[in-house]
């Protein structure tokens, strides 16, 4: 077995010393093991094994923060190994990341996740991405170790306090005043102390100290009146495990379990329940002394940390994905346009081409929604009159809702206007209205109300900066959303709709737009009674500037020849053909250096149209170099990126077109 040793003390992501954290690499190719261990060496101690059986043996000897498991191995493959790991209670919670050079189909991915994997990485592995993913689990493991060490220290302290307190009560019963003060202190802590008979069925404490009713909603008297209450309200998924641990305490003399318990208000609290067996001077068992600690806040913080890591990873991924997809869609949509102009299509062929265009445009819409979710879309905030917003969106939904849905528009004069990107706000509001329609399949009324919102009306959590805000409130009387799902509905690709009826990106897009605009999205819902979603957005006293509608047909242009620069062969070919179809002379080059050489050789052109991200020198550098040679030449950039790579560009000096390029938009630019 190949094993790479590390120092006994490593450092966490914050630079503080910590106990040894280990990562298990499982791969039958020692070259892969060596490469991966080099990437992860500075995160933790890396233990390498070459088979599933060796991995199982290694897991018997210690704990690991994360397991990187090769899928395709001789003998016991990755799926079988993962299944056995998940069946053992000691290893079931260890995160597994599958690593594979093949089996990239959806069914294999789903099988990997069904086996308990938290992620699926394909070879060749991107070192930065892998290191980023693994570091999350290393930090989480380190955090858990810290919590456990703290809990153990607290437990030792409590045990010592219990023994000291019992001895003190036995010897100094006359110190009633001191005992009263101690009970008052305990009463103020978020912890319950209890004494429980050595053998009792069902479990019921004989003594409780602390504010039990504040933690659970039940008084001590109510618990004693219904001894089965504690067991009945344990979460069904935790009940068997907790009861088994309870049975073992009679022989071990100790009990420690963390579980979810349903309080009086119906919510589940996370409790850390632990107890020790007290004995008399002759060693005979007397009773169990225990503590019930509410760790709900800690668990929620851990969940938020995991969720934040996932969202950050998706946001970073969006930029690169959008670039590749936009290049592909630019080639597809542009190619369809060229073929339609050059070929005579029959009815059947026209139908196929229309379906192709529809699919490509749907893909472009999905990319835009991902950009909105990741808060990386281009926004042009301006003053928007609420009344004009209601009128424009009402026109969009008039023929979409059907005869069974009615919209009650409540858009009174507020004296303030919204300060947002109007087109994106219209799209977000349209999404919310259509979601409300889907929640009422039998028809009903959707209320859209716009009102001013004072700072005092905002919720306490995650407060917005001081300022003026308007609230757009969309209310339906539909099926409602379960409380457990409310925090999930704005996550990307999560949907409560039936398969095929939702992408799970609508509310993600709305959330991204609202947050990028400096506002907040609030959701309240009751199952069976309906849902209210509020977009709280910045407002301004400035009036809305009415713009004249642009002509649908671009005006004439003096541009006759174009120098096209793009490193993507498909985009360069298709965009070039589209421009030629429009009557332009096109010279195409694959990079900035070639374009500069063409200028040096005397190539004549009226417009420089360059891609932004290219090898060597990028589009901005290309434009600046050529403008230094030909100052009179007009120029524009193309880009498929969805992130902030263009944030440093002076948008007033350089016009930027998003891929896939709208040729009418380009012609409009040339006509100005």
SEVONU-910436 format. One line per 10 residues: number of its first residue (from 1); their letters; for each residue x, y, z of C-alpha. Coordinates in pm, whole numbers, plus 50000, padded with zeros to 5 digits. Layout:
BEGIN
NUM = A = X Y Z; ...
This chain:
BEGIN
1 = XXXXXXXXXX = 50000 50000 50000; 50138 50337 49891; 50113 50593 50168; 50236 50951 50182; 50321 51070 50534; 50269 51426 50654; 50360 51616 50967; 50162 51533 51278; 50051 51895 51301; 49912 52073 50993
11 = XXXXXXXXXX = 49755 52412 50941; 49393 52493 50864; 49274 52737 50596; 49302 53010 50859; 49667 52935 50933; 49609 52805 51288; 49776 52481 51405; 49543 52185 51431; 49553 51814 51484; 49635 51586 51195
21 = XXXXXXXXXX = 49362 51572 50926; 49380 51294 50669; 49257 51249 50312; 49217 50900 50161; 49302 50854 49789; 49190 50528 49625; 49316 50457 49272; 49472 50148 49113; 49711 50371 48913; 49998 50485 49134
31 = XXXXXXXXXX = 50075 50768 48893; 49733 50914 48959; 49787 50872 49332; 50117 51056 49313; 49970 51342 49109; 49665 51387 49331; 49868 51362 49651; 50100 51638 49527; 49798 51863 49464; 49644 51798 49807
41 = XXXXXXXXXX = 49964 51766 50011; 49943 52109 50171; 49579 52059 50280; 49624 51754 50501; 49800 51420 50538; 49732 51221 50221; 49693 50843 50256; 49705 50651 49926; 49579 50298 49857; 49549 50108 49532
51 = XXXXXXXXXX = 49229 49904 49580; 48887 49909 49742; 48983 49634 49988; 49287 49830 50104; 49063 50136 50146; 48823 49943 50373; 49114 49812 50581; 49258 50162 50613; 48924 50304 50725; 48921 50056 51015
61 = XXXXXXXXXX = 49235 50221 51152; 49130 50584 51163; 48909 50867 51047; 48936 51076 50730; 48804 51416 50626; 48720 51307 50269; 48768 51009 50037; 48865 51050 49668; 48756 50723 49509; 48838 50604 49157
71 = XXXXXXXXXX = 48527 50454 48992; 48689 50205 48756; 48920 49964 48941; 48983 49590 48900; 48821 49363 49152; 48611 49582 49379; 48515 49895 49183; 48441 50238 49326; 48064 50189 49348; 48094 49868 49552
81 = XXXXXXXXXX = 48358 50024 49776; 48138 50331 49838; 47841 50109 49922; 48040 49919 50186; 48175 50244 50330; 47822 50381 50367; 47700 50063 50542; 47947 50103 50831; 47829 50351 51091; 48185 50461 51166
91 = XXXXXXXXXX = 48251 50562 50804; 47903 50642 50675; 47941 51017 50728; 48277 51053 50547; 48225 51254 50224; 48311 51061 49905; 48419 51229 49580; 48420 50993 49281; 48704 51040 49030; 48658 50893 48685
101 = XXXXXXXXXX = 48803 50917 48336; 48500 50742 48182; 48133 50685 48269; 48038 51049 48219; 47678 50966 48126; 47393 51087 48347; 47301 50734 48458; 47653 50679 48595; 47650 51017 48769; 47315 50934 48929
111 = XXXXXXXXXX = 47448 50593 49033; 47747 50762 49196; 47526 51001 49390; 47298 50710 49486; 47603 50535 49631; 47651 50831 49864; 47892 51051 49671; 47890 51426 49737; 48060 51509 49407; 48180 51353 49080
121 = XXXXXXXXXX = 48510 51472 48926; 48637 51372 48584; 48993 51309 48476; 49207 51490 48384; 49138 51669 48710; 49169 52045 48734; 49409 52087 49033; 49263 52422 49141; 48905 52297 49128; 48989 51972 49307
131 = XXXXXXXXXX = 49188 52150 49576; 48903 52397 49628; 48646 52120 49667; 48856 51907 49898; 48953 52205 50115; 48584 52259 50197; 48555 51910 50345; 48892 51939 50522; 48779 52262 50687; 48442 52109 50781
141 = XXXXXXXXXX = 48619 51808 50931; 48854 52036 51120; 48557 52233 51248; 48388 51914 51366; 48705 51810 51548; 48715 52145 51722; 48349 52111 51824; 48412 51758 51952; 48717 51867 52150; 48519 52150 52301
151 = XXXXXXXXXX = 48231 51914 52381; 48467 51665 52544; 48624 51941 52751; 48281 52063 52852; 48176 51709 52936; 48480 51660 53159; 48409 51991 53325; 48043 51899 53376; 48136 51557 53519; 48370 51722 53764
161 = XXXXXXXXXX = 48107 51980 53852; 47846 51708 53903; 48067 51512 54144; 48162 51827 54330; 47802 51945 54347; 47664 51613 54470; 47932 51593 54735; 47859 51947 54839; 47484 51884 54863; 47540 51572 55072
171 = XXXXXXXXXX = 47774 51742 55318; 47642 52099 55322; 47264 52073 55289; 47231 52374 55516; 47369 52603 55243; 47026 52652 55086; 47097 53006 54983; 47400 52898 54781; 47200 52623 54614; 46928 52871 54519
181 = XXXXXXXXXX = 47181 53099 54353; 47330 52808 54158; 46987 52698 54034; 46915 53053 53919; 47237 53056 53717; 47158 52719 53557; 46805 52842 53479; 46950 53122 53268; 47168 52895 53052; 47054 52735 52721
191 = XXXXXXXXXX = 47101 52390 52869; 46889 52140 53061; 47031 51935 53348; 46841 51624 53444; 46851 51322 53673; 46695 51000 53550; 46639 50666 53728; 46887 50393 53643; 46620 50171 53489; 46292 50322 53372
201 = XXXXXXXXXX = 46059 50243 53085; 45958 50458 52912; 46235 50710 52968; 46131 50996 53194; 46352 51221 53414; 46292 51249 53786; 46450 51594 53809; 46501 51875 53558; 46688 52198 53605; 46676 52472 53345
211 = XXXXXXXXXX = 46411 52635 53128; 46273 52320 52967; 45962 52496 52842; 46165 52765 52661; 46369 52499 52479; 46091 52251 52397; 45758 52425 52450; 45665 52165 52716; 45677 52209 53090; 45835 51947 53317
221 = XXXXXXXXXX = 45488 51864 53449; 45361 51796 53095; 45656 51562 53030; 45596 51367 53350; 45223 51344 53273; 45302 51184 52936; 45614 50966 52978; 45609 50854 52611; 45628 51216 52487; 46008 51224 52455
231 = XXXXXXXXXX = 46028 50909 52241; 45727 50998 52023; 45869 51334 51918; 46215 51216 51812; 46257 51259 51437; 46166 50927 51266; 46505 50913 51092; 46688 50941 51428; 46462 50732 51651; 46612 50384 51604
241 = XXXXXXXXXX = 46969 50510 51646; 46889 50701 51966; 46690 50416 52122; 46974 50174 52047; 47223 50407 52219; 46985 50435 52513; 46978 50057 52554; 47358 50042 52559; 47391 50295 52842; 47283 50040 53108
251 = XXXXXXXXXX = 47600 49840 53045; 47837 50120 52943; 47730 50371 53207; 47734 50648 52948; 47494 50793 52697; 47563 51046 52424; 47347 51114 52119; 47258 51401 51893; 46912 51397 51742; 46625 51610 51613
261 = XXXXXXXXXX = 46328 51658 51843; 45994 51814 51751; 45907 52101 51982; 45556 52210 52074; 45538 52456 51781; 45607 52176 51531; 45964 52276 51447; 46254 52038 51494; 46535 52129 51733; 46879 51969 51734
271 = XXXXXXXXXX = 46963 51837 52082; 47290 51699 52213; 47181 51461 52488; 47444 51303 52711; 47446 51141 53052; 47670 50949 53294; 47576 50683 53550; 47613 50786 53912; 47701 50521 54173; 47691 50511 54550
281 = XXXXXXXXXX = 47994 50460 54774; 47970 50084 54724; 47969 50114 54346; 47601 50032 54300; 47424 50227 54023; 47194 50505 54144; 47079 50719 53853; 47188 50892 53536; 47287 51256 53546; 47269 51425 53208
291 = XXXXXXXXXX = 47255 51741 53005; 47033 51837 52715; 47202 52102 52503; 47025 52284 52218; 47274 52286 51927; 47024 52399 51662; 47210 52722 51592; 47542 52544 51543; 47389 52292 51302; 47220 52565 51100
301 = XXXXXXXXXX = 47546 52755 51076; 47717 52439 50950; 47442 52391 50690; 47476 52755 50583; 47852 52711 50549; 47806 52407 50325; 47539 52587 50122; 47758 52897 50086; 48040 52679 49953; 47806 52518 49700
311 = XXXXXXXXXX = 47669 52852 49584; 48017 53001 49548; 48129 52703 49343; 47825 52731 49115; 47881 53104 49077; 48242 53054 48975; 48143 52777 48737; 47883 52997 48569; 48141 53228 48411; 48326 52956 48224
321 = XXXXXXXXXX = 48012 52759 48134; 47839 53067 47997; 48143 53148 47780; 48153 52803 47620; 47775 52782 47577; 47750 53129 47429; 48019 53047 47174; 47836 52727 47080; 47500 52903 47061; 47650 53186 46856
331 = XXXXXXXXXX = 47767 52932 46599; 47436 52741 46599; 47202 53041 46577; 47425 53220 46328; 47452 52906 46114; 47073 52862 46113; 47033 53223 46001; 47280 53179 45715; 47119 52853 45598; 46772 53010 45599
341 = XXXXXXXXXX = 46892 53291 45375; 47083 53067 45134; 46859 52760 45105; 46504 52708 44991; 46336 52499 45259; 46023 52290 45234; 45756 52290 45503; 45907 51987 45677; 46259 52129 45664; 46131 52468 45784
351 = XXXXXXXXXX = 45969 52297 46086; 46297 52123 46173; 46495 52448 46142; 46240 52630 46360; 46272 52361 46625; 46652 52392 46613; 46630 52767 46656; 46384 52728 46943; 46615 52483 47122; 46917 52710 47078
361 = XXXXXXXXXX = 46725 53018 47197; 46604 52816 47499; 46968 52734 47573; 47056 53104 47554; 46773 53179 47798; 46905 52917 48043; 47250 53079 48026; 47094 53420 48098; 46914 53274 48400; 47237 53123 48527
371 = XXXXXXXXXX = 47402 53463 48486; 47119 53621 48684; 47146 53362 48961; 47524 53413 48985; 47470 53791 48991; 47702 53830 48691; 47464 53974 48434; 47494 54324 48291; 47245 54557 48460; 47160 54912 48361
381 = XXXXXXXXXX = 46967 55053 48658; 46747 55355 48595; 46436 55517 48737; 46127 55302 48668; 45774 55427 48731; 45576 55153 48917; 45260 55235 48718; 45438 55192 48384; 45589 54865 48511; 45243 54728 48589
391 = XXXXXXXXXX = 45114 54830 48247; 45405 54671 48057; 45397 54341 48252; 45017 54325 48229; 45053 54333 47852; 45304 54048 47865; 45087 53816 48078; 44748 53905 47932; 44744 53619 47682; 44954 53379 47893
401 = XXXXXXXXXX = 44753 53323 48209; 44439 53182 48050; 44080 53256 48142; 44089 53103 48491; 44355 53334 48639; 44292 53701 48716; 44558 53953 48820; 44464 54228 49065; 44709 54513 48997; 44756 54751 49289
411 = XXXXXXXXXX = 45002 55016 49174; 44912 55346 49345; 45120 55659 49310; 45401 55630 49567; 45599 55945 49499; 45907 55726 49438; 46031 55520 49148; 46220 55194 49144; 46593 55220 49069; 46659 54895 48876
421 = XXXXXXXXXX = 46715 54750 48531; 46364 54769 48386; 46386 54479 48141; 46526 54243 48406; 46263 54357 48657; 45988 54287 48405; 46130 53938 48350; 46154 53873 48726; 45797 53991 48790; 45672 53784 48497
431 = XXXXXXXXXX = 45842 53477 48651; 45670 53532 48986; 45326 53575 48824; 45367 53258 48616; 45479 53066 48927; 45165 53190 49103; 44958 53069 48808; 45117 52723 48828; 45035 52707 49200; 44662 52750 49119
441 = XXXXXXXXXX = 44580 52484 48855; 44207 52533 48915; 44226 52908 48872; 44216 53198 49114; 44344 53550 49172; 44701 53678 49179; 44758 54007 49358; 45047 54232 49253; 45097 54523 49491; 45367 54792 49491
451 = XXXXXXXXXX = 45413 55002 49805; 45673 55210 49985; 45869 55037 50259; 46021 55207 50560; 46351 55088 50706; 46165 54985 51023; 45947 54746 50820; 46246 54538 50710; 46322 54208 50880; 46604 54200 51131
461 = XXXXXXXXXX = 46808 53928 50962; 47066 54039 50704; 46962 54410 50718; 46979 54621 50403; 47181 54942 50395; 46994 55255 50508; 46796 55406 50224; 46459 55415 50052; 46293 55102 49918; 45981 54991 49733
471 = XXXXXXXXXX = 45822 54650 49783; 45671 54451 49495; 45447 54189 49656; 45306 53895 49453; 45042 53691 49639; 44852 53382 49529; 44594 53157 49693; 44753 52836 49567; 44883 52517 49719; 45158 52690 49920
481 = XXXXXXXXXX = 45510 52576 49998; 45617 52355 50288; 45840 52528 50542; 46115 52275 50477; 46119 52378 50108; 46110 52757 50147; 46486 52785 50197; 46549 52556 49899; 46323 52707 49632; 46575 52976 49538
491 = XXXXXXXXXX = 46855 52723 49495; 46951 52659 49132; 46783 52360 48966; 46555 52298 49267; 46186 52287 49176; 45867 52162 49340; 45697 52128 49001; 45643 51801 48821; 45919 51664 48599; 45937 51853 48273
501 = XXXXXXXXXX = 45743 52155 48403; 46024 52359 48553; 46399 52413 48520; 46451 52523 48879; 46616 52846 48758; 46322 53089 48768; 46338 53186 49135; 46718 53155 49130; 46720 53417 48856; 46482 53640 49054
511 = XXXXXXXXXX = 46697 53609 49367; 47017 53687 49175; 46860 53992 49008; 46721 54128 49337; 47049 54082 49525; 47256 54228 49240; 47019 54528 49240; 47089 54588 49610; 46762 54447 49742; 46622 54141 49914
521 = XXXXXXXXXX = 46379 53860 49830; 46140 53748 50106; 45912 53440 50087; 45626 53353 50321; 45390 53064 50259; 45132 52840 50423; 45053 52500 50279; 44702 52501 50138; 44657 52876 50174; 44901 53036 49933
531 = XXXXXXXXXX = 45234 53213 49897; 45357 53572 49911; 45689 53668 49752; 45827 54017 49807; 46095 54189 49601; 46235 54473 49814; 46424 54704 49577; 46596 55045 49599; 46390 55350 49509; 46470 55699 49384
541 = XXXXXXXXXX = 46276 56027 49369; 46404 56086 49014; 46135 56061 48742; 46149 55794 48474; 46308 55908 48148; 46087 55814 47858; 46294 55695 47562; 46174 55699 47204; 46130 55350 47066; 46411 55253 46831
551 = XXXXXXXXXX = 46327 55183 46470; 46295 54811 46396; 46499 54852 46077; 46851 54992 46133; 46946 55299 45937; 47217 55320 45673; 47581 55277 45766; 47910 55390 45616; 48084 55068 45725; 48160 54845 45427
561 = XXXXXXXXXX = 48445 54624 45545; 48503 54449 45879; 48811 54293 46038; 48673 54000 46245; 48895 53853 46522; 48791 53539 46715; 48990 53234 46825; 48683 53005 46803; 48673 52858 46451; 48297 52799 46453
571 = XXXXXXXXXX = 48211 53148 46574; 48456 53310 46334; 48318 53116 46038; 47948 53164 46113; 47965 53531 46217; 48178 53602 45912; 47917 53444 45684; 47637 53638 45855; 47820 53965 45796; 47884 53873 45433
581 = XXXXXXXXXX = 47511 53797 45394; 47445 54153 45511; 47674 54288 45239; 47997 54350 45430; 48346 54259 45314; 48499 54046 45592; 48862 53964 45674; 48879 53706 45956; 49178 53629 46181; 49215 53381 46468
591 = XXXXXXXXXX = 49401 53600 46719; 49505 53953 46801; 49859 53915 46671; 49731 53810 46326; 49493 54108 46321; 49775 54350 46400; 49989 54190 46129; 49702 54236 45881; 49689 54606 45966; 50066 54635 45924
601 = XXXXXXXXXX = 50032 54473 45580; 49782 54737 45472; 49450 54551 45496; 49170 54808 45464; 48860 54792 45685; 48609 55026 45851; 48525 54830 46169; 48729 54611 46403; 48506 54346 46570; 48712 54141 46818
611 = XXXXXXXXXX = 48645 53865 47069; 48748 53954 47426; 48915 53636 47561; 49183 53509 47322; 49527 53349 47364; 49821 53586 47354; 49669 53931 47368; 49301 53979 47450; 49045 54182 47259; 49095 54506 47453
621 = XXXXXXXXXX = 49470 54495 47396; 49412 54416 47028; 49180 54714 46987; 49420 54949 47166; 49716 54834 46953; 49525 54873 46626; 49373 55206 46733; 49727 55336 46790; 49796 55254 46423; 49455 55352 46282
631 = XXXXXXXXXX = 49286 55599 46522; 48994 55660 46288; 48881 55293 46286; 48562 55209 46479; 48580 54908 46712; 48363 54679 46925; 48409 54375 47147; 48230 54039 47152; 48222 53817 47460; 48056 53502 47583
641 = XXXXXXXXXX = 48168 53543 47946; 47908 53589 48218; 48135 53705 48499; 48314 54027 48589; 48611 53985 48353; 48497 54296 48166; 48451 54508 48478; 48772 54703 48412; 48668 54800 48059; 48553 55154 47997
651 = XXXXXXXXXX = 48209 55072 47852; 48173 55425 47717; 48495 55391 47515; 48441 55034 47390; 48104 54889 47287; 48048 54530 47406; 47817 54276 47238; 47714 53961 47423; 47722 53632 47234; 47513 53510 47059
661 = XXXXXXXXXX = 47523 53843 46873; 47197 54002 46763; 47275 54124 46411; 47002 54389 46431; 47173 54524 46742; 47507 54530 46558; 47353 54708 46259; 47197 54961 46495; 47542 55028 46641; 47689 55075 46293
671 = XX = 47411 55318 46201; 47492 55552 46491
